[in-house]
Each structure stands twice: as structure tokens, then as C-alpha cells.
């Protein structure tokens, strides 16, 4: 499963990082950065939570 | 004045080949009788055989990324649905002229390459995408007189640095803004109107046409590069300061610098604004995607800008970053913040206003920003900063101790230093 970030949509709300600190970092301006595209085993739930946390739908999960 | 030179050995097929073109020598555009007489628009009974030939010759895309052309052609051919072929002539780099030159002077060669690419990918329509008005006139004239096989549209766009990025191309052709989009999907999966789309640089298409016309010399046709050479005009040198040249892959950069009177350069800016600065050792670098990548640079679109000892690399980096920050499409927050921070910090270094930890910040950004935006603009700005620090640490430090005469005033944002007139 892949966690994809659309940088054109990320507004730096930072809400995605809280449920998925192992998957997402926030940079010094607050914009999200995925640590790896491939979601590690066991990370699926956190990834899904991060996707639904974004108010601007910048994250998506694809098989 | 921008000169035009071929460094290909005699008999090798080239895009600047006067036998095949002729007319451009007098400033015009090739016409169809001449192109047909030179073997152009020849029948293609077996498209897959041409694809094999392109693969065997190792042709790589000339838009900047250097991706193997055959892999892209195959991906479009094998994607479900009727494909579209786009000839991308929107040259974003201000220091490159090759794509506009090709469209202005060799439109039939490009259209022939597009026809062949359409046959390989089983596309039923084509589109020429450009911003240059003289190029559009030449292409429309050529379309009117060519042996029509493929329906072709011409789409004109306003020039920006990012307008030629492949997803921006697709969005513009579909009636949207010429702005990069998130990937995936890439155009080969879902492009113009949702169809699998080959977005191919016009030089790539021209080389496909050469491979077809001169199969016995396919390796040479695929292995040559159009390069744009520039640098500050030097007083007392006979050579012009900029040139469009066609050269074999692997040519040492020193040879290219000598061609335009820049043999005494101290460093070079590679790949337009995309490949960063390279200092000591630059003359021995070969013109080659993989070798330049190993050296921490990038060949990109093949534009080289030479810097002389009096051209301060800090000033050049600050101007490049200022231009890129101004050209940001302002879609990605990280690009707006990142290019702004890079340009601001490089401007501070140039102006002697940097503090002690500015180089550390620049270094951190150069490591962390690449790959973050929807297109490569942020990567270009990050590489400028990273290579300045790697190759010229003493020049960066020196600007804190004493004012630099070459860095006086704010860095212009219009890229004037890097802009080369089309020959």
C-alpha cells in the first residue's frame, strides 16, 4: 500500500502528523512529508487516519 | 549573436546537417521538397522494428530527465486506449535554445518524428505544444505542406519555467492552466483527455526521425546531443559568447567551452538551471547523463553556462535562485516557502548579510527539499545551493568578510544573465 502526498494540496495544517508520526514529518514551515511512499506492515491504520485527517484531501492511499 | 556549430564527424547524421536541411542556413525553414528528397517521411512498414532500433541505439529523452525513449514509447503503446502524441517544444530553461531552433528551422524533421512515434504507440492524433511565435508559424506552414497522415493540433502556451513539464502540458492541452499536477498518474497512463499520452521533447522526436532515415547510423543519431553554450561575453575574444552545437555524447566540457571562448572559465552551471554549479575539474567532465549525475550534477536539457573568474558563483547562484523563486507556480506550499528561503539566504550571502549559520541552513534545505514539489523547480533551486556550498565554500565564507563587487545590488528575478537568444 502506498501513501501519496499531493504537494499542491498540502496547506500545512499539520493534522495528518498526529495520528501517523511514524509515517509523516512536518518540515520547518509545517508542510507534510511522507517518510516513505510504501506503508510499512502494521502502518495501514495510521495511514488511513492521516488521510482522513487532512482537511484538504492532500493524502491518499493506493494499493 | 548565437552561433550554430556541428562537432559531429563527417558523414554522421545530425540535426544541423545542411544536406538534409539547407534552407535554415539562409535563416529560413526547411521545406517539404527538400525534406522528402533527403529521405524524409519514408514509409514505416514495421513500427515495432523501429522501436527495437530506438531501444538498441539507447536513445534517451531530451527534455531533461534523460529517460530511455523506447521504455516510454512501449509504456504508451501498451496502455489501454487510443494514444495521443505530443511534441513538446515549450523550452522552459532560459539558457536553452535548441527546441525553439528545431521548430523554427526543422519543423518537418520534428513532425516526421511525431508521425513515427504515433505509429509506434498506435496514436491517432498529435499535438505540437509551444510558446514561441516564430516556431508556431514554421510548424503551421510545415503542417500545411506535409503529406498528411496524422491529425495534428498546435497548442500555444505563455512561456514559463514550468509550462513544459509533462503534466502541465497535458493540463494546458485539455484546456486547463499550464501548471504541474501531482503524479501518479503520469501522462503515459492518463494524459490528454484521459488517453495514454506520449509527451516527447521535440529533439527526441527529431532523433527518432533520424534513426528511421539513417538506420545504418542509428547509434550515432541517438548518441548526439544538441547543447546550448553561453557565458559572459569576453572582451577581445573572436568567438561569440553563445552557441547552439550538436556534439557526440561523451564530449569533454572543455571542448564545448573552447568553442565559445569560455576555455578560461572557472566553473560551469549545468543543465540550464537544473544541474547545479561545478567548479574544479569541470573541463574533464563528459557530456553524459550518468557521468554528470555521478559528479553530483545533471545534464538536463544540455544547456551549459560558463562562469569566468570575475563572475562570482555566489552572484550566479543568487540570481538563479531568485529567478526560480519568481517562476514557482505557487501551487505547492513547500515550493513557495523553500524557493523563497533559498533565494533569501543566497541573497543574504551575496549581500554580505548572512549570519554564521546561513551555510548550515542552506545545506539542510539542499538535502531535504528535493523531491518535495509537484515538479522539479524546487529541486533545481536546492541543487544550486548545495553545489555552491560543495564547490565554493571559501567564496561563500569570503562574502562575510568583505563586500563582493560582483554581488552589488539585489539579484534580478528575470533570469537575464542566463537568457540566450535563439539563432
HADDOCK unambig.tbl for C-alpha pairs under 7 A between the chains (distance, minus, plus):
assign (segid A and resid 6 and name CA) (segid B and resid 182 and name CA) 5.45 0.50 0.50
assign (segid A and resid 7 and name CA) (segid B and resid 332 and name CA) 5.17 0.50 0.50
assign (segid A and resid 7 and name CA) (segid B and resid 372 and name CA) 6.99 0.50 0.50
assign (segid A and resid 7 and name CA) (segid B and resid 373 and name CA) 5.76 0.50 0.50
assign (segid A and resid 7 and name CA) (segid B and resid 374 and name CA) 6.01 0.50 0.50
assign (segid A and resid 8 and name CA) (segid B and resid 331 and name CA) 4.95 0.50 0.50
assign (segid A and resid 8 and name CA) (segid B and resid 332 and name CA) 4.14 0.50 0.50
assign (segid A and resid 8 and name CA) (segid B and resid 333 and name CA) 6.98 0.50 0.50
assign (segid A and resid 8 and name CA) (segid B and resid 374 and name CA) 6.64 0.50 0.50
assign (segid A and resid 9 and name CA) (segid B and resid 332 and name CA) 6.94 0.50 0.50
assign (segid A and resid 10 and name CA) (segid B and resid 333 and name CA) 6.75 0.50 0.50
assign (segid A and resid 11 and name CA) (segid B and resid 333 and name CA) 6.31 0.50 0.50
assign (segid A and resid 31 and name CA) (segid B and resid 334 and name CA) 6.29 0.50 0.50
